């Protein structure tokens, strides 16, 4: 993926779900600070956080590609 082919942090909407290029998940909810996603740990489903690419290395690992519900309506 081209480095600039994602939604910038300043353009995200708090509470929206996004299709993401991320390690371990493909749909995340932007909480205004980080992406929330569901992970299975020790047999339990938990909410974890991952940070936007614009936050920089080593924590910024998520590139939001598009609004999830907009992409569902296009199908």
C-alpha positions as CSV (number, residue, x, y, z in Angstrom):
1,X,0.0,0.0,0.0
2,X,1.2,3.5,-0.8
3,X,2.1,5.4,2.4
4,X,-0.4,8.2,1.7
5,X,-3.3,6.0,0.7
6,X,-5.2,6.1,4.0
7,X,-7.5,8.5,6.0
8,X,-5.5,11.0,8.0
9,X,-6.0,11.2,11.7
10,X,-7.5,14.7,11.6
11,X,-10.2,13.5,9.1
12,X,-11.5,10.6,11.3
13,X,-14.9,10.9,13.0
14,X,-15.1,9.8,16.6
15,X,-17.4,6.7,17.0
16,X,-17.2,5.7,13.4
17,X,-16.0,2.2,12.3
18,X,-13.3,2.0,9.6
19,X,-11.8,-0.8,7.4
20,X,-8.2,-0.8,8.5
21,X,-4.8,-2.0,7.3
22,X,-3.6,-3.3,10.6
23,X,-1.9,-6.3,12.2
24,X,-4.5,-8.5,13.9
25,X,-7.8,-6.8,12.8
26,X,-9.5,-5.4,9.8
27,X,-12.3,-3.3,11.4
28,X,-11.8,-0.8,14.1
29,X,-13.8,1.9,15.9
30,X,-12.1,5.3,16.3
31,X,-12.6,6.6,19.8
32,X,-10.9,10.0,19.1
33,X,-7.6,8.8,20.5
34,X,-7.0,5.3,19.1
35,X,-8.8,2.4,17.3
36,X,-10.7,-0.1,19.4
37,X,-11.0,-3.6,18.2
38,X,-12.0,-7.0,19.6
39,X,-9.3,-9.6,20.4
40,X,-9.5,-13.1,21.8
41,X,-7.2,-13.5,24.8
42,X,-7.3,-16.6,27.0
43,X,-10.7,-17.6,25.7
44,X,-12.3,-14.2,26.3
45,X,-13.2,-11.4,23.9
46,X,-11.7,-8.2,25.0
47,X,-11.4,-4.7,23.6
48,X,-7.8,-3.6,22.7
49,X,-6.4,-0.4,21.3
50,X,-4.2,0.3,18.3
51,X,-2.8,3.7,17.3
52,X,-3.1,5.6,14.0
53,X,-0.3,5.5,11.5
54,X,0.1,9.3,11.9
55,X,1.2,8.8,15.5
56,X,4.5,7.4,14.2
57,X,6.8,4.6,15.0
58,X,6.7,2.4,17.0
59,X,3.1,2.7,18.1
60,X,1.3,4.1,15.0
61,X,0.5,0.9,13.1
62,X,-3.1,1.4,11.8
63,X,-4.0,2.8,8.4
64,X,-7.7,3.4,8.1
65,X,-8.7,2.8,4.5
66,X,-12.4,3.8,4.4
67,X,-15.5,4.2,6.5
68,X,-16.8,0.7,7.1
69,X,-20.5,1.4,6.7
70,X,-19.9,3.4,3.5
71,X,-18.0,0.5,2.1
72,X,-20.8,-2.0,3.0
73,X,-23.4,0.1,1.2
74,X,-21.2,0.1,-2.0
75,X,-21.4,-3.8,-2.2
